[in-house]
């Protein structure tokens, strides 16, 4: 029982100690918070802050107290009978006074020591030293010697500014004259390279305007630096001059400091960029060898080399950017992250179709459906492939019309490649005719083969052949087939084949049926041989005749 009570007592004491500790901690935090948010007012001399005051003196608030002390210090500094070396600390019941024996410069109270870690006397001695240094600088800055040096430095700065502006003007005129001579000597080359889109005179005017802008900016910078330097030479304008100098030199100092701070990261980025450059060169060399056939990989086709190189380059650069990202100056800032998120949202919202075409372009390349130079047909469009990239394919039709087809459309459509088999056994060109049942199929076969034999674009070996495609209600559909390797002139070959078919059937009096059949004619609808060259046709054997 006794041990249980002792345990309860120990727990109660522990809880009480913890409660007191928590209260003390909160009280200390409250005191520190109150000190952190206590406002203070600067005591200044000649626009330079010496120290701050945050406590009142009797009925005088801190702001008014700081103003009165600043005015008192200004009067002392302007008093010819006052000597800064005479300042000393005199102790009283309520303050430690910094005085020269005649009047008090500043009184240090017990409350002034809060947050300083110093006693009242030590703080008074510290402020006495600050006042002595400030007073001496104030007197020295207004001495005859200091003013003489300021006037001399200002005069030298003025001469330097005038010389710099004169030299800048001469350099600008010399550069304008040099550009004029250089462009006049290359007028024809400039016109040829820009395809007459940019006239040499307009180019000269643009470069001259750019030089004027650069010269104007340099003039403004030089004048700004000169004004700040001159104003800083004299005590009455030193504050304005210091502000002007801070406006231009503080950012440069910050840039220099930031550069030194981020120098290891910049060195890493430079090394990574160099390594990436040589990796890209090695990748380009390997894929060039694969494309030329000097290097081969089983299952890898030479036409895959160029698009695969593009994909590899993108992946290599993307990997390098990811590795270098943490070392980029400012990459951990909120602004940098916000811009990155904004760009990511833009890409996500605006690139759905682009990404689809990109993926389709990769699929098209590795499906090997066609290549540059092949003649293909996509839907109702036929032409030669003149360019393929990751987003679209460009065709040039037989009528010299360029068509750009998105790769997503190429994937979704049937692609007919006329060039793929032409290099091997040959592409089969075919044409159909409908002939009535009153004509012998043997005769029709012979006429179609004769027409194919007369067509120069069709091969003799393998030989043309005929197929009977259908037995219709009123006519038989015959198909003549012939091999060709000259895909470039496929349309011209069809043209010749159709001419010769007409000639053969007209010569032997066999009618090619029209699409609509109503009644048997007494005579077949053919063109007699004596009317084959009726005017304005040119007879066979004469110049310009269509054979």
Secondary structure, 3 states (H helix, E strand, C coil): CHHHHHHHHHHHHHHHHHHHHHHHHHHHHHHHHHHHHCCCEEEEECCEEEEEECCCECCECHHHHHHHHHHHHHHHHHCCCCCHHHCEEEECCCEEEEECCCCEEEEEEHHHHCCCCCCHHHHHHHHHHHHHHHHHHHHHHCCHHHHHHHHHHHHHHHHHHHHHHHHHHHHHHHHHHHHHHHHHCCHHHHHHHCCCCCCHHHHHHHHHHHHHHHHHHHHHHHHHHHHHHHHCCCCCCHHHHHHHHHHHHHHHHHHHHHHHHCHHHHHHHHHHHHHHHHHHHHHHHHHHHHHHCCCCCCCCCCCHHHHHHHHHHHHHHHHHHHHHHCCCCCCCCHHHHHHHHHHHHHHHHHCHHHHHHHHHHHHHHHHCCCCCCCEEEECCEEEEEEEECCCEEEEECCCCCEEEEEHHHHHHCCEEECCCCCCCCCEEEEEEEEEECCCCHHHHHHHHHHHHHHCCCCCCCCCCEEEEEEECCCEEEEEEEEEECCHHHHHHHHHHHHHHHHHHHHHCCCCECCCCCCCCCCCCCCCCHHHCCCCCCCCCCCCCCCC
